[in-house]
Amino acid sequence: MEENLRQSFRALAEVRPKGCTPELSGVTIASLGVRFQMFNAAFFSSTIEGSDELSSRLEVASSHFRIEGRAWSLWVCEDWLSWSVRRRLSRSCSDFGLRIAAELPGMIADRLQPPKRNFPKLEIRRITREEDLVFFRSIGSLSFRVPPHWFAEVFDATVLSSRYFECWLALLDGEPVATAATVPSASAIGLYNVATVPAHRGHGIAEALTRHAAADAQLRYGPLPLVLQSTEMGMGVYSRLGFSAVTRIMAYVSGS
């Protein structure tokens, strides 16, 4: 789970002129160099047992972005923290100017359950053109309630050159209605940016697109487990697909 999440950020950062992916002391940086601080990310690169170690790693990450002069985020898989560190995490992050922005269940499925419903007839295609990327950004911005100019900066044309972050678009009667992305890593295939425009929710479009993107990735990269971080809205869909929650991912961000 944690490995694939880091890979998703690295896949985006590595193709950007201002991106950087250094490995520091106990910290992985995967920063796109953008205004949206969620995508200027730091991760712990190994488990943490004590509060002094937690503070030391937070200082490493904070110093990096202080030198860069960028707002940033810290993404944490709770299973990498001892119980005592989990209890202190929010307080310690606050000492470094970080506040909690999201808590997401990390979910995994070894294989997807057979479908139990019929799906709308969709045109599904992997995004290779900037024209389709425009729809990927607009649907994502609307669904995740992110300012359009931030989403446009994160998913600019450079994403099309990424070898590992692959974007998908679903169309219904020619209208773009849903998006998804896949990221392969050594031990899993990650599903990201699954979103459907509000007017077309509840008809199985997200499930159909998720199944298509996952099957394509497993065909090309092998029958690896599928992982994702779900929003509250998506929990029902992913449970029907056969995903189970196994951990929790926390995202902390700098700034007000």
Summary of the structure (lengths in Angstrom):
residues: 256
radius of gyration: 18.1
end to end distance: 28.7
largest distance: 57.1
contacts: 826
relative contact order: 0.19
helix: 40%
strand: 30%
